[in-house]
Amino acid sequence: MEELNFHPKTRRREFLSSFAAGAAALSLGSLSSLSAQAGEQNNNHIYADADEWFSKLKGKKHKIVFDVTEPNEIFPFAWPRIFLVTNEKTGTPSKDCGVVVILRHAAIGYAMENRLWEKYKFGEFFKAPDPKTKAPATRNPFWQPKADDFVVPGFGPVPIGINDLQASGVMFCCCDAALTVYSAVAAQMSGGDAAAVKQDWVSGLLPGIQVVPSGVWAVGRSQENGCAYCFAG
């Protein structure tokens, strides 16, 4: 077991520089292609039931949405657990709380399986370090982690894997706009086909993660459904 360092380091400037370099490689023609691709995805209804998905949100009294825009150490996953644990301490069990986590912008890698992290080098692409080694992650560190992978001072091992949180009723969604743009950037950087790369990414989404039209759409829908807002990185 390894205790985690709770001193967050900002990687935003480095990430934006890297992303801008990739995005700049996209031509106007490529952007037009992306628009057409987005239309095709809508015809395929990959997020046709997104509004209905929010009807599954539990918790008549305590509901919150965590807005995750980029890797931010363990916080996008620790905070939902803390919300549930501390509500239990004040008399509201987890089953009566509503929690939504939106993975958008550079955080969408966490919505995908280990195969894609290795194949597309998501640790480097999204500037997402492995919490243990601090090197670029070669797997999704928050999908089915070992029981003692995350140790918080004063709390000990905490179950903050996506699968652990889902088992506690936390709902995860992923931004389709970001999937479209980032897969196109990855394809451009590797000389691949944008549509094929996106199809590969969508096929590798983790079980139970809902695709939504955009992360900002989900932020709005969450608050319309009574969620308080928390920026998680």
KERO-184017 format. One record per atom (N, C-alpha, C): residue in one letter; x, y, z. Coordinates in steps of 0.05 Angstrom, whole numbers, plus 5000, padded with zeros to 4 digits. Layout:
% residues N
aXYZ
...
***
This chain:
% residues 233
m501749765000
m500050005000
m501750255000
e500850454987
e502350704986
e500550934993
e501551105011
e499951345019
e500151544997
l497951684992
l497851874970
l498652144979
n499852284961
n500752564965
n498452744960
f497552904979
f495253074976
f496053364970
h498153394954
h498953654945
h498653674915
p496253754904
p495753754876
p497653934860
k498453834837
k500253994819
k498754054794
t498754304786
t497254384762
t498854324737
r497454174719
r498654094693
r497154234671
r495354414677
r493654534657
r495154664634
r497254824641
r498654974620
r500154784601
e501454574613
e502854384597
e500854224579
f498554154591
f496654004575
f495554164552
l494754414558
l493554584537
l495554624514
s498054654521
s500154684500
s500254444483
s500154204495
s500253954480
s497853924463
f495453984475
f492953944460
f492854144437
a493754394441
a493654594420
a495354504396
a497654384402
a499354294380
a497954084363
g496553904376
g495053694361
g492653814347
a491153994361
a488754104349
a489454284325
a491854414327
a492554594305
a493054434279
a493554174282
a494054014258
a491453954243
l489154004256
l486653954243
l485954174223
s485454104199
s484754304179
s481754374180
l480954584166
l478054654165
l476554424153
g477754284134
g476354054122
g475953834143
s477953804160
s477653604181
s475353674200
l475153934207
l473054024225
l470253984212
s470054024186
s467553974172
s466853674174
s468953514171
s468553224173
s467553144201
l468653284221
l467753234249
l464853294253
s463953514241
s461153594243
s459353384231
a460253274207
a458653064194
a458652814211
q460952754223
q461252514240
q459352544264
a459252784276
a457552824299
a454652774292
g453852854268
g451152804259
g450652514256
e452552364245
e452252074242
e451951944269
q453552034288
q453351914315
q450551954327
n449452194322
n446852254332
n444752074319
n445052014293
n443251834280
n443451554291
n445851484301
n446151224314
n445151214342
h444251434352
h443051454379
h444851364401
i447351424400
i449151344422
i448551494447
y447151724445
y446351854470
y443351934468
a441851774453
a438951834450
a437451824477
d438451654495
d437051624521
d438351784543
a439951984536
a441452134557
a439552274576
d437452394566
d435552524584
d434252324602
e433452104591
e432151894608
e434051794629
w436651784623
w438651694642
w438551854668
f438052104666
f437952274690
f435652204708
s433652074697
s431351994714
s432151774734
k434451654730
k435451444748
k436851574772
l437151834772
l438551964794
l437051944820
k438351834840
k437051794866
k437452034884
g436152024907
g436652234927
g434752464925
k432652474940
k430752694939
k431852944952
k433752904971
k434753124986
k437553204980
h439353004978
h442153064974
h443152964947
k443653154929
k444553084902
k446753274894
i448753164880
i451053324872
i452253224846
v453353404830
v454753334806
v457653424808
f459553244802
f462353304801
f463253334772
d464153574765
d464853644738
d467853604734
v468653404719
v471453324716
v472353394688
t474153584685
t475053674659
t477853584652
e479453484671
e482153394666
e483053214689
p485153054685
p486152894707
p486953074730
n486253004754
n486753164778
n487352974801
e489452814798
e490252624818
e487852444825
i487352404851
i485152224858
i482552374863
f482552634862
f480252794872
f477652744857
p477652714831
p475052664818
p473652414827
f475052234840
f473951984849
f473751964880
a475652104893
a475552114922
a473252284932
w472752504919
w470552684929
w467852564928
p467052414907
p464452284908
p464252094932
r466451944938
r466351764961
r466151924987
i467552144989
i467352315013
i464552415016
f463252494994
f460552594995
f458652385007
l458952134998
l457251915007
l457851855037
v460451835044
v461251755071
v460251965091
t460652215085
t459952425104
t456852465106
n455452405084
n452552415087
n451552185104
e452851955102
e452151735120
e452551805149
k454651965155
k455252045182
k453152245192
t451752375174
t449652565182
t446852455177
g446652195174
g444052065174
g442851995147
t444252035125
t443151975099
t444851755086
p443751505084
p445351285072
p445851335042
s447951205032
s448751235005
s446451194985
k444750994991
k442650924973
k440551154969
d440651354988
d438851574986
d440151834976
c442651814967
c444152044956
c444352014926
g444252234912
g444552244883
g447252364875
v448852214860
v451552314853
v451952264823
v452752474809
v453452454780
v456352554777
v457952404762
v460652484755
v460752514725
i461552754716
i461752814687
i464652804679
l465352624661
l468052604650
l468052744623
r469252974622
r469353124597
r472053244592
h472353374569
h474953494561
h477153284564
a479253344578
a481553164580
a481252944600
a478952924613
a478452704632
a477052464620
i476452474594
i474852264582
i476351994581
g478952004583
g480451754584
g479551564606
y478751684629
y477851514651
y475351364645
a473951434624
a471451294617
a472051054600
m474550994594
m475250784576
m477050564588
e476950334575
e478150094586
e481250094582
n482549914596
n485449894596
n486649854569
r485249704552
r486249654525
r486849914510
l485050104513
l485450364499
l487650534511
w487950504537
w490150654550
w492850564540
e493050304536
e495550194525
e495950264496
k493850224480
k493950254451
k494450544443
y493150734456
y493351014448
y495051184467
k496351044486
k498051184505
k496651424518
f494351364530
f492651564542
f494151714565
g495851574579
g497351704600
g498951944590
e500151914567
e501652134554
e499752324541
f497752214526
f495952384510
f494352574528
f493352474551
f491752644568
f493252744592
k495952704593
k497552784616
k496452674642
a495852414642
a494652274665
a496752084677
p497852154700
p499851984713
p498651754728
d500151534731
d499251314748
d499651414777
p497551384794
p497851494821
p500051364837
k500951124830
k503050994845
k505851054834
t506151034808
t508851074796
t509451364789
k507351524786
k507551804777
k508351824748
a508951604735
a509451614706
a506851614691
p506851684665
p504351674649
p503051394652
a500551394659
a499151144664
a498950984638
t499250724640
t498950534618
t496350374621
r494850434641
r492250304646
r490450514658
n487850454660
n486050634674
n486250574704
p487550754719
p488150694747
p485650684764
f483350784754
f480950804770
f478850604761
w479650404745
w477850194738
w478749934750
q477049824768
q477649574782
q480449574795
p481049774811
p483549774825
p483549564847
k485949504857
k486149314879
k485149454905
a484349294924
a483149404948
a484949604963
d487549564961
d489349744976
d490849934957
d489849984933
d491150164915
d491150454924
f489050524938
f488750804946
f488450824977
v490450944989
v490550975018
v490651265025
v488651355040
v488451635048
v489151665077
p491051845084
p491851885112
p489351935129
g489251785151
g487051825170
g484651645163
f484451555138
f482151385130
f483051105124
g485551065115
g486450805106
g485550755077
p485450505069
p484650435042
p481750525036
v481350655013
v478650755006
v477850644979
p475350554976
p474450444950
p473550664931
i475350764915
i474650984898
i474950914868
g475050654862
g474950574834
g472250644822
i472150684796
i469650744783
i467650524789
n468550274788
n466750044793
n465750054822
d467550134841
d466650154869
d464550364873
l464950594860
l463150814862
l460450744849
q460550614826
q458150524813
q456550344831
a457850164845
a456549984863
a455150134886
s456050374892
s454850544912
s452750734901
g452150704875
g450050864863
g451051114848
v453651154846
v454651394832
v454351344802
m453351554788
m452851534759
m455051684744
f456151554724
f458251674708
f457351714679
c458051944668
c457551994640
c459952114626
c460052094599
c462352174584
c461452354561
c462952564556
c462352774536
c462852674508
d460752664491
d461152574463
d462652784447
a462253044453
a463753244438
a466753204442
a467553144467
a470453104472
a471352844459
l469752634459
l470452384446
l470952444416
t469252604404
t469552664375
t472052824369
v472553034385
v474853204380
v477553054386
y477752934410
y480252814418
y480952574401
s478952414393
s479452184376
s480452284349
a479452504339
a480352614314
a483152724316
v483852844339
v486552934343
v488452694345
a487652484359
a489352244360
a489752124333
a487652124317
a487852014290
a489752184273
q489452444275
q491152624260
q494052594267
m494652554293
m497352534302
m498652264293
s496952064289
s498051794282
s497651734252
g496351914238
g495751864210
g493451664206
g491751634226
g489551444224
g486951574215
d484751424215
d482151524206
d480551604231
a479551854231
a478251964255
a475751804262
a474151724242
a471751574248
a472351304260
a474451174250
a475250914260
a476250924288
v477851134294
v478951164321
v476651214340
k474751394333
k472551444351
k470951194356
q470451044335
q468950794338
q470350604358
d472950594356
d474550434374
d474250534403
w474350794407
w474050904433
w471350854445
v469250884429
v466550844439
v466150544446
s467350374430
s467150084435
s468550004461
g470350174470
g471850114495
g470950274519
l468550394518
l467550534541
l466950324563
l467350404588
l466950224610
l463950164614
p463249934625
p460449864630
p459150074648
g456650144641
g455050324657
g455550624653
i457450694635
i457950974631
i456251074608
q454751284613
q452851394594
q454251604576
v453951584550
v454951794532
v452852014531
v453752264534
v451952494533
v452952684511
p451152844500
p451953014477
p454453184483
s454553294506
s456953444514
s457053464545
g459453514555
g459653544584
g458153774595
v458153994580
v456754234590
v453754184589
w452754034569
w449953944569
w449353794594
a451053614602
a450653454626
a450753624652
v452453824652
v452454004675
v449754144678
g448654234656
g446054364656
g443854174665
r443853934653
r441753734660
r441953654689
s444353624699
s444753544727
s443453754746
q443954004740
q442854214757
q439854244754
e438854194730
e435954194726
e434653974742
n436253754747
n435253534762
n435953554792
g436653794800
g436953854829
g439653804841
c441753764824
c444453714835
c445953974841
a447153984865
a449054204870
a451554154853
y453054364848
y455354344829
y457954344844
c459854164837
c462554164848
c464554124825
f466354314822
f468454284802
f470554094813
a471253884798
a473053684809
a475653664794
g476353854778
g478953844764
g478753894735
***
